[in-house]
């Protein structure tokens, strides 16, 4: 399977599903696609049948507002029928824009309030390690999410408990809901912050699925008693010309003209 082609397919399907739903968090959904593809298709043994295995790897989408991108991947992987994507954010539908484990097969933890999914992922990693499981836990965060104190409490705890089965991936698209991250809460030397908390750190182009896959695989192989983080440098609204790098597309609605422009951009990839 060509994972970059798969990413392009998932990005286009996510864009279509979100437009049909009336809008949503376009920017962060489009920036995270390659990260999701690398983890779900390239790193984990992830299928409907794997959910019954207590020693399965787990992926937590802590930036829960990117739920539509995850739903598209889950449907593609056979967790539910693709026709259900039409239920996204609809009254009576089973696909809320912020993910819900009670409604969506394949979702390990309900997220929305930022930071909480990362804490839950750390707890899962600790539980697995305490019974000598070889499984790993992957958590996907946004860089704006790293304003939350809860993120750094979890980072400190993970290092304290030597959770080398815990891999975080930060979708660093440099934007959040109302501005660029540097103008809201400057993250400063972001890699060194994680190192100061005792984490292994790697960086890559987060919109190059092969680069993400190689970086994550390298971190998984370390097993040096430390948790690991991949800082994946991405573009907000990746693939859609008028959205790219624009924090104003953290969330929004599309006109028909904007939709056709975006679809043309994505068809041209």
N, C-alpha and C positions, 0 to 999 in steps of 0.2 A: 504494500500500500504506500502510495506517495502521500506523506503526511501534510506537505504544504498544499497539495491539491485538495486534500480533505479539509484543511483549514479554510481554504477559499470557498469551498462548498458550504461549510457550516456558517461562515460569515454572511454569505448571501442569504441563506435560509433564515438566519437570525434576523437580519434586516427586514426580510419579507414578513416574518411572523410578528415582529414588533409594530410594523406599519399597520398590519391587519388588526392588531389589538388596540390601536388608537394612540400609540406612542410609548415612551418609557425611557429607560436609561441607555440610550444609544451609545454614548461615548465609551463607557466602561464595558459594555457588552462586546463592542467591536474590538476593543484593545486587548481583551483577554483570550481571544479565540485560540491563538497558537499555544498558549499555556495550557488551556484545557485539552487541546488536541494531543500535545506531547504527553501529558499525564495519563489521560484516559485511553488513548490509542497506542501509545508507545512505551509507557513505563509500567502501568498497572495491568494485571490480569483482571479485566473489568467486564463483566457480563451479568445478565440476570441470574444465572446459576451461581455466580460467585458470592452473592449476598447471603447465602446460607452457611458460608464458611466462616467460623469465628476467627480464624487466623488470616482473613483477607486483608489486603491493603485497603486503606480508606482515604478518600479525598473529601475535604471540607471546603466549600466555597464560602469563605468568611465574608467576602464582599457580596452579600446576598442579593444586592440589586442587579447583579449580572445574571440572575436566574434564567432569563430567556435564552442566553447562550448555552447554559448547561442543559436546559430542556431540549434544545435542538440536538445536542450531542446524545442525550439519553434516548431520544426517539430514534436517532440514527443507529444506536447500538442495540436497539430492540427492547428497551425497558418498557415502552408503551407504543401504541400505534401513532404514526406520524400525523394522522388526522386529528389527534387530540391537540396538536399545536394551535388549532383554531380556537381552543378554549382559553388561550392566554389572556389573563386579566378580564375575563368575561363573567358577568353575573351567573352564578351556578356552575362555573367552570372549575376545573381541578388543577389549574396552573396559575397560581398567584405570581405576580412579578417578583416578589421576594420568596425564596424557596421554602417549601414546607414538606418535611419528611413524612407527614401523615397523609399527604395527598399525592405525592409523586414518588413512584418506585425508583430507586437508585440514589435518592437524596439521603445522605447519612445524618444530616443535622439541619434543622430549620435555622435560617439566618436572615438578618435584616439589620438589627442593631449592631453597629460595627464594633469589632473586637471580640464579641461573644463566641463567634465560630472558631476563632483562633484559640481561645481558652479551652473550648470543648475539644478541639483537635489535640491540644497538649495533654488533656486528661486521658484521651483515648490512647495516645502514645505511651503515657505512663502505665496505664492498665495493661497494655500489650507487653510492655517491657517487663512488668512485674511477674508475668507468667511465662517469660522467656519465649514469647512468640517472635518469629522472624518477620512479621508484617511491619510495614511502614505506614506512617500517616502523613499525608500531604495537605497543606493548608494554603489556600490562595487568598491573599490580602490585597487591598489597594494601598497606594502610598498615602492618600488622604486618611485612610483608616488608621494609619500609624500615628495620628494625632492622639489616639485614644490611650489613656494610661493603662488600660487593661491589656493592651498589646505588650507593653514592656513588663508588666507583672508576669505575664505568661512567658516572655522571653527569658526573664531572670529564673523562673521556676524550672523551665526546660533545661537550662544549663546546669542548674543545681542538681537535678535528678539524672543528669547524663543521658538525655533522651536522644541518642544518636539514630533513633528510628523515626525522628520527627524532621520533616523537610518543609520549610515555608517557601513560598514563591510570592514575591511582591510584584504586582502589576503596576510598575512605576510609570504611569502615563503623565505625571507632572501636573495633573489637574484634579480639582475636586468641585463640589457642588457650586461654589460661587466665585471661584477665581483659580489662578494657578497656585499650586501647593506652596511655592516659595513666597507667595504674597499672603498666605493665610497663616501657615506655621512652617517656617523654613526648616527642612529636615537636616540641613547642614551636611556634614560628611556622613552620609547615610551608611555606607559600608562600615566605617569605623564605629558607628554607634552599635551595630550588631556585634562586631568583634569585641567591643567593650563588655557586652553582655555574655560573652563566652561562646559565640556561635562561629561555625565555619561560614565563610562568605564567598559567593561567586557572583559574577555579573555576566549578562549577555544581552544580545538583541532579542527582546521578548516577542518580536513579530517575525522571527525566523524560527520556524518550528524545529528544524534540525539543530540549531544552536541551543534552544531550550532543552531539547532532549539530551544532547551531549552534556550540558551543564548539570542537569538533574541527575543523570546517570553517574556522573563523577562524584556528586555529593552523596548519593546513596551508597556508593562503594567505600566511602571513607571509614565509617564505623570506628571513629576515634574517641568515642565517649562524649562527643559534643553534638548538639542539634545543628542543623544547617539551613541557610537561607540563600535563595537565588534572587538577586535583584534583577528583574527582567525589564529592561528599558523598552517601553512601548509607546505607541502614539494613540492618544485619545481619538476615538472615532475612526480608527484605522480603516482605510479603503474607500471612504466617502469623502470626496474632495472638500466640501464645505464644512465638514465636521472635524477634520483632522487637526489635532492640537488645540481645539477650541473648547474651553471649559463650559461655554454656554450650551453645549450639546451633552452636558452631563445627563440631562433629562429634557425631554421635549416631545413635540408632535410635529409631524411632517405634512406639508401640503402635497397635493398630488404631483405638482411640478418638482418639488424637492425629492419625492420618492423616485420619480422617473430618472432624475439626475443621479441619485445615489445608486440605483439599480444599474444604470449604464456604467458607472464607475466600477462597480463590483463585477459586472459581466466582462469588463475589459481586462481583469486581472489575469 
